[in-house]
């Protein structure tokens, strides 16, 4: 896992691997359902807790998030999925299998 953020959150340690990265786009692969973050949210229905998207954005784009103006979750992110985070100024979209699953304005 690539981590350039000095404020790395230990709760997301080993949660994802960065597959590709540029200035405005990051593709990550989530770990399997045995990761503690998946067990903590819904023990019998492993999904990525919504707030973890902000940790991934913060770490992957090496930025500090100080406020969230808007957050919209359309579909859950599941273990072992590949997620694409696209950045456009202060707006982010999250895709899985070419479908938008979340969007954020920071």
N, C-alpha and C positions, 0 to 999 in steps of 0.2 A: 504494500500500500504506500502511496506517495503521501507524505504529510509535510507541508511547508509552514503550517500554522503554529506559532509559538504557544497558542492557547488550546492545544489539542485536548479534546474531551476524551477521557479514558473509557467512557461508556460506549463509544463508537469504535474503540480499538478493534481492529480486524473485522469490522462489519462489512467493509467493501474494499474492492480493489479498483484502482483507476486504470481503465483500459486504454483511454486516449484523452488528450487534453490539449486545448488551445485557449486563446484569450477569451473566447465567448462560448465555448462548448466543452463539456466534460462528460465522458461516458464511464459509468461505474458498473461493476458486477457485485451484487449483494451476496453476502455469505449464505450458508444454508440455515435452516430453521433451528439449529442447535445454538446459534449465537444468543447470549443472554438478553439482548434487546428485543428479540422476537418472542422469547418466552415470557418476558415481563409484561408485554402489552396485553395480549390475549393468549393465555397459555395453550388453549386448544385450537386457536385460529391465528397462526403466525402471520402478522402483517407488520410493515414498517410503521412505527409511530410517526405521525405527521411532523412533530417538532424535529425529528432527526433529519429531515430534508434541509433544515436550516443549518444544522451542524455540517452536513455534507457540503452545502454551498459555501459556508464559511471556510472550511478546510480546503476544498478543491479550488476555489477562486482566490484563496489567501486574502480574505476580507473579514472585517469585523461587522457583525450585524447589530445595529443599535436600536432599530425599530422595524416593525412589520406593519405596513399600511394595509395590505390586503393578502389574504390567503384563501385559495380555493382548491379543495381536494375533490377530484372527480372519480377516481378509482384507487383502490389500495395497491401499494407496492408489496410484493411477496418475496420471500426468500429466493435466492439464486437468480432473480431477474436482473437484466441489464437495464439501467436507467440512464437516460440522456438528459443532462441539465443544460439548457440554453439560456444565455445571458444577453439582454439587450438593455443597456443602461442600468436602471434599477429594477428591471422586470426580469423574472425568471419563469421558464416553463420546464416542466418535467415530462418526459415521454418514456413510454415503455412499448416496445414493438410498434413504433410509429404512431401510437395513440397518446394524446395529451392526457396525463393523469393528475396533474396539479399545476397551479400557477401562483406566483407570488409577486407582490410589489413591495419593495423594501424602501 
